[in-house]
Amino acid sequence: MSNDLIGGRVYLLGDDVNTDLNCSGKYLPGKDEAFIAAQAFEAVSPGFAKRFVPGGVIVAGTHFGINSSREQAVHILRRMGVSAIVAPSFGRQFFRNAINNGLPVVECDIDGLLDGDEITIDLAAPSLCVQAKQIQRPLRAVPKAIRAILQEGGLIPFLKKYPDWEVPV
């Protein structure tokens, strides 16, 4: 898939999943990312981290990532191998932390999406598709600069490659 295409299996979570549920403050400091990732979302979906296969897409309800600006929450999701997160809305600090760390986050209507569905997200189109169910949803346009940051793996790698902020055409 191109850098603008993201595909993967859906792992469903509910509404109001805050950053403490995937990166609990009770583990920081003192535990490494691998340990914390193995506990991710246990309070809202027991066994989630064990079921999750790298490359999967988390599909969640409203307000994903609310509660804090803890950047480690995104690091844990990256360590788990999350390829993207789809939700109707996000905590704004989490949303920007995700982009800055190269994790695609897209706001979209999630009605009809279920655990195990295979989805494709096209950031250039922009759209989300579940071919087996003939579901296609429009996404908010993802600005070229944001797509470039995501394609480079986050803001720091982007700035190293493009120190003058010149986004490639």
C-alpha positions in Angstrom: 0.0 0.0 0.0 1.2 3.6 -0.6 1.8 5.9 2.3 -1.7 7.4 1.9 -3.3 3.9 2.0 -3.7 2.2 5.4 -5.3 -1.2 5.7 -6.0 -3.5 8.6 -8.3 -5.4 10.8 -10.7 -3.5 13.1 -10.3 -3.7 16.8 -13.3 -2.1 18.4 -13.4 0.0 21.5 -16.1 2.2 23.0 -16.7 5.8 23.9 -14.6 8.0 26.2 -11.5 5.8 26.1 -9.0 8.0 27.9 -5.2 7.9 27.7 -5.0 6.3 31.2 -6.7 3.2 29.7 -3.8 2.5 27.3 -1.0 4.1 29.2 -1.9 4.1 32.9 -0.1 6.5 35.1 0.2 3.8 37.7 2.9 2.2 35.5 4.9 5.4 35.0 7.7 5.6 35.9 9.3 2.3 36.4 7.8 0.0 33.8 9.0 -0.2 30.2 6.8 0.3 27.1 6.6 -3.4 26.4 5.1 -4.1 29.8 2.6 -1.2 29.6 1.6 -2.2 26.0 0.7 -5.7 27.3 -1.8 -4.1 29.7 -3.3 -1.6 27.2 -7.1 -1.2 27.4 -7.4 -4.0 29.9 -10.0 -2.0 32.0 -12.3 -1.5 29.0 -11.7 -4.6 27.0 -10.1 -7.5 28.9 -7.5 -9.3 26.8 -7.4 -6.5 24.2 -3.6 -6.3 24.0 -3.3 -10.1 23.7 -5.9 -10.2 20.9 -4.4 -7.2 19.0 -2.3 -8.1 16.0 0.2 -5.5 14.8 -1.1 -3.7 11.7 -4.6 -3.5 13.1 -6.7 -0.4 13.2 -8.4 0.7 16.4 -12.0 1.9 15.8 -13.4 3.7 18.8 -16.3 5.7 19.9 -16.4 9.4 20.7 -13.7 11.3 22.5 -10.8 8.8 22.0 -7.7 9.9 23.9 -9.3 12.4 26.2 -7.9 13.0 29.7 -4.3 14.1 29.4 -1.6 15.2 27.1 0.5 12.2 27.9 2.6 11.6 24.8 3.5 8.1 26.1 0.0 7.0 25.2 0.9 7.3 21.5 4.2 5.6 22.0 2.4 2.6 23.5 0.0 2.4 20.6 3.0 2.5 18.2 4.7 -0.2 20.2 1.6 -2.4 19.8 1.7 -1.9 16.1 -1.5 0.1 15.7 -1.6 1.3 12.1 -4.3 3.9 12.6 -7.2 5.0 14.8 -10.6 5.8 13.6 -13.2 7.6 15.8 -15.9 10.2 15.5 -13.9 12.5 17.7 -10.6 12.7 19.6 -9.2 14.5 22.6 -7.4 17.3 20.8 -4.0 16.9 22.6 -4.0 13.2 21.8 -4.9 13.9 18.2 -1.9 16.2 17.7 0.4 13.9 19.7 -0.6 11.1 17.4 0.2 13.1 14.2 3.5 14.4 15.7 4.5 10.7 16.4 3.4 9.4 13.0 0.2 7.7 14.0 -2.7 8.4 11.6 -5.9 9.4 13.3 -9.1 10.0 11.3 -12.5 11.3 12.4 -15.3 9.3 10.8 -18.7 7.9 11.4 -18.1 4.4 12.7 -21.7 3.0 12.5 -21.6 -0.5 11.0 -17.9 -1.2 11.7 -17.4 -4.3 13.7 -14.5 -6.2 15.3 -12.7 -8.2 12.6 -13.8 -6.1 9.6 -11.0 -5.4 7.2 -10.8 -1.7 6.3 -8.9 0.6 4.0 -8.2 4.2 4.8 -7.2 6.4 1.9 -5.8 9.7 3.3 -5.5 11.2 -0.2 -9.1 10.5 -1.3 -10.0 10.9 1.7 -12.2 7.9 2.5 -12.7 4.8 4.6 -13.9 1.6 2.9 -15.1 -1.8 4.2 -15.2 -3.7 0.9 -16.9 -6.8 2.3 -19.8 -4.7 3.5 -19.8 -2.2 0.6 -19.4 0.6 3.1 -17.6 3.7 2.0 -17.3 6.8 4.2 -15.9 10.2 3.4 -13.3 11.5 5.7 -12.3 15.1 6.5 -9.6 16.2 4.1 -6.2 15.6 5.5 -3.9 18.6 4.7 -0.9 17.8 2.6 1.4 19.0 5.3 -0.1 16.5 7.8 0.1 13.7 5.3 3.7 14.5 4.8 4.4 14.4 8.5 2.7 11.0 8.7 4.6 9.7 5.7 7.9 10.6 7.3 6.9 8.8 10.6 6.2 12.0 12.6 7.2 15.6 13.1 10.8 15.1 14.1 11.7 12.9 11.1 9.8 15.3 8.9 11.7 18.3 10.2 15.0 16.5 9.7 14.2 15.7 6.1 12.5 19.1 5.4 14.2 21.6 7.7 12.7 24.6 5.7 9.2 23.2 6.0 8.9 22.7 2.3 6.3 20.0 1.8 7.0 17.9 -1.3 4.3 18.1 -4.0 
